[in-house]
Amino acid sequence: VLPNDPELVDILARNGVDISVSEGEQQGNYVALLGNLLFPIIAFAGLFLLFRRAGDGS
Protein backbone atom coordinates (compact mmCIF):
# COMPACT_ATOMS: atom_id res chain seq x y z
CA VAL A 1 0.00 0.00 0.00
CA LEU A 2 1.47 3.29 -1.07
CA PRO A 3 0.71 6.74 0.30
CA ASN A 4 -1.54 9.03 -1.70
CA ASP A 5 1.15 11.06 -3.48
CA PRO A 6 0.12 12.42 -6.90
CA GLU A 7 3.75 12.86 -7.99
CA LEU A 8 4.88 9.37 -6.99
CA VAL A 9 3.96 7.70 -10.29
CA ASP A 10 5.82 10.39 -12.28
CA ILE A 11 8.93 10.06 -10.11
CA LEU A 12 8.93 6.28 -10.42
CA ALA A 13 8.45 6.45 -14.21
CA ARG A 14 11.33 8.94 -14.59
CA ASN A 15 13.62 6.56 -12.69
CA GLY A 16 12.69 3.55 -14.83
CA VAL A 17 10.67 1.69 -12.21
CA ASP A 18 8.11 -0.79 -13.55
CA ILE A 19 4.70 -0.10 -12.03
CA SER A 20 1.86 -2.58 -11.81
CA VAL A 21 -1.50 -1.80 -10.28
CA SER A 22 -4.08 -4.31 -9.15
CA GLU A 23 -7.34 -3.87 -7.34
CA GLY A 24 -7.17 -5.07 -3.77
CA GLU A 25 -9.53 -7.55 -2.24
CA GLN A 26 -12.60 -5.68 -1.03
CA GLN A 27 -14.09 -6.56 2.33
CA GLY A 28 -17.20 -5.24 3.93
CA ASN A 29 -16.72 -2.21 6.14
CA TYR A 30 -17.94 -4.07 9.21
CA VAL A 31 -15.59 -7.00 8.60
CA ALA A 32 -12.59 -4.67 8.21
CA LEU A 33 -13.57 -2.70 11.31
CA LEU A 34 -13.95 -5.86 13.35
CA GLY A 35 -10.64 -7.22 12.11
CA ASN A 36 -8.80 -4.01 13.01
CA LEU A 37 -10.34 -3.70 16.46
CA LEU A 38 -10.41 -7.32 17.57
CA PHE A 39 -6.76 -7.69 18.64
CA PRO A 40 -6.55 -4.41 20.62
CA ILE A 41 -9.79 -5.19 22.45
CA ILE A 42 -8.56 -8.67 23.39
CA ALA A 43 -5.16 -7.27 24.44
CA PHE A 44 -6.69 -4.56 26.67
CA ALA A 45 -9.14 -7.03 28.19
CA GLY A 46 -6.29 -9.43 28.95
CA LEU A 47 -4.20 -6.70 30.58
CA PHE A 48 -7.20 -5.52 32.58
CA LEU A 49 -7.85 -9.02 33.91
CA LEU A 50 -4.16 -9.58 34.61
CA PHE A 51 -3.82 -6.40 36.67
CA ARG A 52 -7.12 -7.05 38.40
CA ARG A 53 -5.95 -10.52 39.51
CA ALA A 54 -2.61 -9.10 40.65
CA GLY A 55 -4.41 -6.46 42.72
CA ASP A 56 -6.64 -9.02 44.47
CA GLY A 57 -3.60 -10.79 45.95
CA SER A 58 -2.48 -7.75 47.96
C-alpha positions as CSV (number, residue, x, y, z in Angstrom):
1,V,0.0,0.0,0.0
2,L,1.5,3.3,-1.1
3,P,0.7,6.7,0.3
4,N,-1.5,9.0,-1.7
5,D,1.1,11.1,-3.5
6,P,0.1,12.4,-6.9
7,E,3.8,12.9,-8.0
8,L,4.9,9.4,-7.0
9,V,4.0,7.7,-10.3
10,D,5.8,10.4,-12.3
11,I,8.9,10.1,-10.1
12,L,8.9,6.3,-10.4
13,A,8.4,6.4,-14.2
14,R,11.3,8.9,-14.6
15,N,13.6,6.6,-12.7
16,G,12.7,3.6,-14.8
17,V,10.7,1.7,-12.2
18,D,8.1,-0.8,-13.5
19,I,4.7,-0.1,-12.0
20,S,1.9,-2.6,-11.8
21,V,-1.5,-1.8,-10.3
22,S,-4.1,-4.3,-9.2
23,E,-7.3,-3.9,-7.3
24,G,-7.2,-5.1,-3.8
25,E,-9.5,-7.5,-2.2
26,Q,-12.6,-5.7,-1.0
27,Q,-14.1,-6.6,2.3
28,G,-17.2,-5.2,3.9
29,N,-16.7,-2.2,6.1
30,Y,-17.9,-4.1,9.2
31,V,-15.6,-7.0,8.6
32,A,-12.6,-4.7,8.2
33,L,-13.6,-2.7,11.3
34,L,-14.0,-5.9,13.4
35,G,-10.6,-7.2,12.1
36,N,-8.8,-4.0,13.0
37,L,-10.3,-3.7,16.5
38,L,-10.4,-7.3,17.6
39,F,-6.8,-7.7,18.6
40,P,-6.5,-4.4,20.6
41,I,-9.8,-5.2,22.4
42,I,-8.6,-8.7,23.4
43,A,-5.2,-7.3,24.4
44,F,-6.7,-4.6,26.7
45,A,-9.1,-7.0,28.2
46,G,-6.3,-9.4,28.9
47,L,-4.2,-6.7,30.6
48,F,-7.2,-5.5,32.6
49,L,-7.9,-9.0,33.9
50,L,-4.2,-9.6,34.6
51,F,-3.8,-6.4,36.7
52,R,-7.1,-7.1,38.4
53,R,-6.0,-10.5,39.5
54,A,-2.6,-9.1,40.7
55,G,-4.4,-6.5,42.7
56,D,-6.6,-9.0,44.5
57,G,-3.6,-10.8,45.9
58,S,-2.5,-7.8,48.0
